[in-house]
Every structure is written in structure tokens, then in C-alpha cells.
């Protein structure tokens, strides 16, 4: 599982999981799909929007972790022995 850091580019972060873009947008970063934002680091984007990059990276990692756990549970529930 990928770990989000504040030094990562927005484009790379968005590629990790389909839940990331809506999460970022709900947290004040409505321009995540803007071509210019794709090359910005999470820290640079947070600076523009007045958001704490460390807290946002931690929250993103929580979302990714919860999604991965839900996927594992769903896969385990669908298996038959």
C-alpha cells in the first residue's frame, strides 16, 4: 500500500485510489483536476489553500488504509471453501 507524504505530487496521489479526489475536494482542494495542480506537491497545494499538509497526508493515509481493509473484508466475505 502506498503511503502519502506531503512531498508527493498531486497527480501521483490521485493515481493511488479513486477515493482520493473526492476526499481532497471535500477538504478544500476543489482544483485537484486542474492540469496545473497535477505537478504540485501536496505541501504546495495545501499552502495555497491554507491547509496543514501533515494533517492532510495523515488523513489521506487513513482513508487509503480503511479502503484497503474494506476491500479485504469484501473479498474474504465472497470466498467459498
Buried (B, 14 or more C-beta within 10 A) or exposed (E): EEEBBBEBBBEBBBEBBEEBBEBBEEBEBEBBEEEEBBEBBBBBBBEEBEBEBEEBBEBBBEBBEEBEEEEEEEEEEEEEE
